[in-house]
């Protein structure tokens, strides 16, 4: 039996089973599809696939339930605090600021932009050096130069000579 034939034969009952376990159409669809992906990944013979697929769906649903329970416990301990939506003028200012920063970044060379963004994300000098293929000892100097170029470009886009960053 081909995989396609197995899928068409088993998917409806696998989906119904997952739906009965979850009560959620999307979760049931995800679990049923994922079970077939795992079937292919594990190379299970199609003649032994029926019970294997149901076992996988059961485990996927159980894992999803555990994840949801953990998330609910975490939210109960530390519920998110709603934030007030930004005022229209604040949102417009923020959008303008993002556009100016993006334009200044786009004005940099690829390596400088990558280095600045990686540093902002907390990468170490060694990690940055590997990513951009430079000597680790030169990363600091290159970052300073990139930051100076960014500040100059950003300041020019501001309409003045000040270099804010």
TIGUZA-395747 format. One record per residue: x, y, z of N, C-alpha, C, O in turn; residue in one letter. Coordinates in steps of 0.1 Angstrom, whole numbers, padded with zeros to 4 digits, always signed. Each point is the difference from the previous one (the first is absolute). Example, Ala and Ser with C-alpha at 12.3 -4.5 7.8 and 13.67 -1.06 7.14 Angstrom:
+0132-0057+0078-0009+0012+0000+0009+0012+0000+0010+0000+0007A;-0014+0011-0014+0009+0011+0000-0008+0011+0008+0005+0011+0001S;
This chain:
+0009-0012+0000-0009+0012+0000+0009+0012+0000+0010+0001+0008X;-0013+0009-0016+0008+0012-0001-0003+0009+0012-0010-0001+0007X;+0019+0011-0005-0002+0009+0011-0013+0008-0002-0008+0003+0009X;+0006+0001-0022-0012+0008-0003-0013-0008+0003-0009+0006+0006X;+0009-0018-0009-0012-0009+0002-0002-0001+0015-0011+0000+0005X;+0022-0002+0003+0000-0001+0014-0006+0012+0006-0008+0000+0009X;+0013+0012-0014-0004+0012+0006-0015+0002-0002-0008+0003+0009X;+0003-0006-0021-0014+0002-0003-0009-0010+0008-0011+0003+0003X;+0016-0014-0001-0007-0010+0008+0000+0003+0015-0011-0001+0006X;+0022+0006-0001+0001+0002+0015-0003+0014+0005-0005+0001+0011X;+0007+0009-0019-0001+0013+0005-0014+0003+0006+0000+0006+0011X;-0011-0009-0018-0013+0004+0006-0002-0006+0014-0004+0007+0009X;+0007-0020-0007-0002-0005+0014+0011+0005+0010-0004+0002+0011X;+0016+0001-0016+0010+0005+0009-0004+0014+0004+0002+0004+0012X;-0007+0004-0021-0005+0014+0003-0011-0001+0010+0000+0008+0010X;-0010-0016-0013-0012-0001+0010+0005-0004+0014-0005+0006+0010X;+0014-0015-0010+0006-0005+0013+0006+0012+0007-0002+0003+0012X;+0011+0004-0019+0007+0012+0006-0010+0011+0004+0002+0006+0010X;-0012-0004-0018-0011+0010+0003-0007-0004+0013-0003+0009+0008X;+0000-0022-0007-0007-0004+0013+0009+0002+0012-0005+0002+0011X;+0018-0004-0013+0009+0002+0011+0002+0015+0004+0001+0004+0012X;-0001+0005-0022+0003+0014+0002-0012+0009+0000-0001+0010+0008X;-0009-0013-0016-0012+0009-0001+0004+0012-0009-0008+0010+0000X;+0019-0010-0006+0005+0011-0008+0004-0004-0014+0008-0009-0002X;-0015+0014-0008+0002-0004-0014+0014+0002-0004+0006-0008-0007X;+0000+0020+0010+0014+0003-0004+0010-0010+0006+0009-0005-0006X;-0011+0003+0019+0009-0009+0008-0001-0014-0006+0010-0007-0001X;-0022+0003-0002-0002-0014-0005+0007-0001-0014+0006-0010-0003X;-0008+0020-0005+0006+0000-0014+0015+0000+0002+0007-0008-0007X;-0001+0016+0015+0014+0000+0002+0006-0013+0005+0010-0005-0005X;-0017-0001+0015+0005-0013+0005-0001-0011-0011+0009-0008-0001X;-0020+0008-0006-0001-0011-0010+0010+0002-0011+0007-0010-0004X;-0004+0022-0001+0010+0003-0010+0014-0003+0005+0008-0007-0006X;-0005+0011+0018+0013-0002+0006+0002-0015+0002+0012-0005-0002X;-0022-0003+0005+0002-0015+0001+0005-0006-0013+0008-0009-0001X;-0014+0014-0010+0004-0005-0013+0015+0005-0004+0007-0008-0006X;-0004+0020+0010+0014+0004-0002+0010-0009+0007+0010-0004-0005X;-0014+0001+0018+0009-0008+0008+0000-0015-0006+0010-0006+0001X;-0021+0002-0007+0000-0013-0006+0011-0001-0011+0007-0009-0001X;-0007+0020-0007+0010+0000-0011+0014+0001+0006+0009-0007-0005X;-0007+0016+0015+0013+0002+0006+0006-0013+0006+0012-0002+0000X;-0021-0006+0006+0004-0012+0007+0001-0013-0009+0004-0010+0004X;-0009+0011-0016+0000-0011-0009-0008-0012+0005+0004-0011-0003X;-0015+0013+0009-0009-0011+0005-0006-0006-0012-0006+0007-0008X;+0006-0021+0007-0007-0006-0011-0015+0003+0000-0006+0000+0011X;+0001+0002-0022-0014+0004-0001-0010-0011+0005-0011+0004+0005X;+0015-0016-0005-0009-0011+0005+0000+0000+0015-0009-0006+0006X;+0018+0014+0001-0001+0001+0015-0003+0014+0004+0001+0003+0012X;-0005+0005-0021-0002+0014+0003-0012+0004+0007+0000+0010+0008X;-0011-0018-0009-0013+0004+0006+0001+0003+0015-0002+0011+0005X;+0007-0021+0003+0001+0002+0014+0011+0010+0004-0002+0007+0010X;+0012-0007-0018+0011+0009+0003-0005+0014-0002+0004+0009+0009X;-0011-0006-0019-0006+0014-0002-0008+0004+0012+0000+0012+0004X;-0009-0020+0001-0009+0003+0011+0008+0002+0012-0003+0009+0008X;+0014-0016-0006+0009+0002+0012+0006+0013-0001+0001+0008+0010X;+0004-0004-0022+0007+0013-0002-0010+0011+0003+0004+0010+0007X;-0016-0011-0012-0010+0011+0002-0003+0001+0015-0001+0011+0005X;+0000-0022+0001-0003+0000+0015+0011+0008+0007-0003+0008+0009X;+0015-0011-0012+0012+0006+0006+0001+0015-0003+0003+0008+0008X;-0006-0005-0021+0000+0014-0004-0010+0008+0008+0002+0012+0004X;-0014-0017-0003-0011+0006+0007+0004+0002+0015-0003+0010+0006X;+0008-0020+0000+0005+0000+0014+0010+0011+0002+0000+0008+0009X;+0010-0007-0018+0010+0010+0001-0006+0014-0002+0004+0009+0007X;-0013-0008-0016-0007+0013-0002-0007+0004+0013+0000+0012+0005X;-0007-0022+0001-0007+0003+0013+0009+0004+0011-0003+0009+0008X;+0015-0016-0007+0010+0004+0010+0005+0014-0002+0002+0008+0009X;+0000-0004-0022+0005+0013-0003-0010+0011+0004+0003+0010+0005X;-0016-0013-0009-0010+0010+0003-0002+0001+0016-0001+0011+0005X;+0002-0022+0002-0001+0001+0014+0012+0008+0006-0002+0008+0009X;+0014-0010-0014+0011+0008+0005-0002+0014-0003+0003+0009+0009X;-0008-0005-0021-0002+0014-0003-0010+0006+0009+0001+0011+0004X;-0012-0019-0001-0010+0005+0009+0005+0003+0014-0003+0010+0006X;+0011-0020-0001+0006+0002+0013+0009+0013+0000+0000+0007+0010X;+0008-0005-0020+0009+0011-0001-0008+0013+0000+0003+0010+0006X;-0014-0010-0014-0009+0012-0001-0007+0002+0013-0002+0012+0003X;-0001-0022+0005-0007+0002+0013+0010+0006+0010-0004+0008+0008X;+0017-0012-0009+0010+0006+0009+0003+0014-0004+0001+0009+0009X;+0000-0006-0022+0004+0013-0004-0008+0004-0012+0004-0001-0012X;-0017+0006+0014-0008+0003-0011+0005+0012-0007+0006+0009+0006X;-0008-0008-0019+0005+0011-0008-0008+0013+0004-0012-0001+0002X;+0019+0012-0002-0007+0012+0003-0003+0007-0013+0008+0002-0008X;-0021+0001+0007-0004+0007-0013+0006+0014-0001+0002+0007+0010X;+0002-0004-0021+0006+0013-0003-0010+0009-0008-0007-0006-0008X;+0007+0018+0011-0009+0009-0007+0005+0002-0014+0012+0001-0002X;-0021-0001-0008+0005+0002-0014+0007+0014-0001-0004+0009+0007X;+0014-0008-0015+0007+0012-0002-0010+0011-0006-0008-0003-0008X;+0010+0015+0012-0008+0011-0006+0005+0001-0014+0011-0003-0004X;-0020+0008-0005+0003+0001-0014+0013+0008-0003+0008-0003-0008X;-0006+0014+0016+0012+0008-0002+0013-0008+0004+0010+0001-0007X;-0011-0009+0018+0011-0008+0004+0003-0011-0010+0011-0003-0003X;-0022-0003-0002+0002-0011-0010+0007+0006-0013+0008-0006-0006X;-0012+0018+0002+0006+0006-0012+0014+0003+0003+0009-0002-0009X;-0006+0008+0020+0014+0003+0004+0009-0013+0000+0011+0000-0005X;-0017-0010+0011+0008-0013+0000+0002-0005-0014+0011-0005-0003X;-0021+0005-0005+0002-0004-0014+0010+0008-0008+0008-0006-0007X;-0008+0019+0010+0011+0009-0007+0013-0004+0005+0010-0001-0007X;-0008-0001+0020+0013-0004+0006+0005-0013-0005+0011-0001-0004X;-0020-0009+0003+0003-0013-0006+0005+0002-0015+0010-0006-0004X;-0017+0014-0003+0004+0002-0014+0013+0007-0001+0008-0004-0009X;-0005+0013+0018+0013+0007-0001+0012-0010+0004+0010+0000-0006X;-0013-0008+0016+0010-0010+0004+0002-0010-0011+0012-0003-0004X;-0023-0002-0002+0002-0009-0011+0007+0006-0012+0009-0007-0006X;-0012+0020+0003+0007+0006-0011+0015+0002+0003+0009-0002-0009X;-0005+0005+0022+0014+0001+0003+0007-0013+0000+0011-0001-0005X;-0018-0010+0009+0006-0013-0001+0001-0004-0014+0011-0006-0004X;-0020+0009-0005+0001-0003-0014+0011+0007-0007+0005-0005-0010X;-0001+0016+0016+0011+0008-0006+0014-0006+0004+0010+0004-0006X;-0010-0014+0015+0013-0006+0003+0003-0011-0009-0009-0005-0007X;+0022+0000+0007+0004-0012-0007-0007-0012+0007-0003+0001+0011X;+0003-0012-0019-0006-0012+0005+0006-0005+0013-0006-0003+0010X;+0020+0003-0010+0007-0005+0012-0002+0009+0012-0003-0005+0011X;+0003+0018-0013-0002+0010+0011-0014-0002+0006-0002+0000+0012X;-0008-0001-0021-0014-0002+0005-0001-0013+0008-0006+0000+0010X;+0011-0010-0016-0001-0013+0007+0007+0000+0014-0005-0005+0010X;+0017+0011-0010+0007+0001+0013-0008+0008+0011-0001-0004+0011X;-0004+0016-0016-0008+0008+0010-0012-0007+0005-0004+0000+0012X;-0003-0007-0021-0013-0007+0004+0003-0012+0009-0007-0003+0009X;+0018-0004-0012+0004-0011+0008+0004+0004+0014-0004-0006+0010X;+0011+0017-0009+0005+0005+0013-0013+0005+0008+0000-0002+0012X;-0009+0008-0019-0012+0004+0007-0008-0011+0005-0007+0001+0011X;+0008-0013-0017-0007-0012+0004+0008-0008+0011-0005-0010+0005X;+0016+0016-0001+0008-0007+0011+0010-0010-0004+0005-0007+0008X;-0001+0006-0021+0010-0009-0004+0014+0004+0005+0002+0012+0001X;+0006-0021+0002+0014+0003+0004+0008+0004-0011-0003-0002-0012X;+0015+0008+0015+0009+0004-0011+0004-0012-0008+0002+0001-0012X;+0001-0012+0019+0004-0012-0007-0010-0005-0010+0003-0004-0011X;-0016+0004+0016-0011-0004-0009-0001+0009-0012-0003-0005-0011X;+0004+0018+0013-0001+0010-0011+0012-0003-0009-0002+0000-0013X;+0014-0002+0018+0011-0002-0009-0002-0012-0009+0003+0000-0012X;-0008-0011+0018-0003-0012-0008-0010+0003-0011+0001-0005-0011X;-0012+0012+0015-0011+0002-0010+0005+0009-0012-0005-0002-0011X;+0013+0012+0014+0004+0009-0011+0014-0003-0005+0005+0007-0009X;+0001-0017+0014+0013-0005-0005+0011+0011+0002+0007+0003-0010X;-0005+0002+0022+0011+0009+0003+0007-0005+0012-0005-0009+0007X;+0017+0014-0004+0007-0004+0012-0007+0005+0012-0005+0011+0000X;+0004-0019+0010-0007+0004+0013+0006+0013+0006-0008+0008+0005X;+0020-0006-0007+0007+0012+0006-0004+0013-0007+0001+0011+0005X;-0007-0012-0017-0004+0012-0008-0014+0003+0002-0005+0011-0005X;-0003-0019+0012-0014+0002+0001-0003+0014+0007-0009+0007-0005X;+0016-0005+0016-0003+0013+0007+0002+0012-0009-0008+0009+0000X;+0019-0009-0007+0003+0012-0008-0010+0001-0011-0005+0011-0003X;+0002-0022-0003-0010+0000-0011-0014+0004+0005-0007+0007-0007X;+0004-0011+0019-0013+0005+0005-0001+0015+0003-0010+0006-0003X;+0021-0001+0008+0001+0014+0003-0001+0008-0013-0008+0010-0001X;+0015-0015-0010-0001+0007-0013-0015-0001-0005-0005+0010-0006X;-0001-0022+0007-0013-0002-0005-0010+0009+0007-0009+0006-0006X;+0011-0005+0019-0009+0009+0009+0002+0014-0004-0010+0008+0000X;+0022-0003-0002+0003+0014-0004-0007+0003-0014-0006+0010-0002X;+0007-0020-0007-0006+0002-0013-0015+0000+0001-0007+0008-0007X;+0001-0016+0015-0014+0000+0003-0004+0013+0006-0010+0006-0005X;+0017-0001+0015-0004+0013+0006+0001+0011-0010-0008+0009+0000X;+0018-0009-0008+0002+0011-0010-0012-0001-0010-0006+0010-0003X;+0003-0022-0002-0012-0001-0009-0013+0003+0006-0008+0007-0005X;+0006-0011+0018-0012+0002+0007-0001+0015+0003-0011+0006-0002X;+0022+0001+0006+0000+0014+0002-0004+0008-0012-0007+0010+0001X;+0013-0014-0013-0003+0007-0012-0015-0001-0004-0006+0009-0005X;+0000-0021+0008-0014-0002-0003-0009+0008+0009-0011+0003-0003X;+0017+0000+0015-0007+0009+0010-0002+0014-0005-0009+0007+0004X;+0019-0004-0013-0001+0014-0006+0010+0009+0008+0001+0012-0003X;+0008-0018+0011+0010+0008+0007+0013-0008+0000+0001-0011-0007X;+0009+0016+0014+0013-0006+0001+0001-0008+0012+0011-0007+0002X;-0021+0007+0007+0002-0008+0012-0001-0015-0003-0007-0004-0009X;+0015-0003+0016+0001-0015-0002-0006-0007+0012+0006-0004+0009X;-0019+0002-0010-0007-0007+0010-0001-0015-0003-0001-0003-0012X;+0001-0006+0022-0001-0014-0004-0008-0007+0009-0002-0012-0001X;
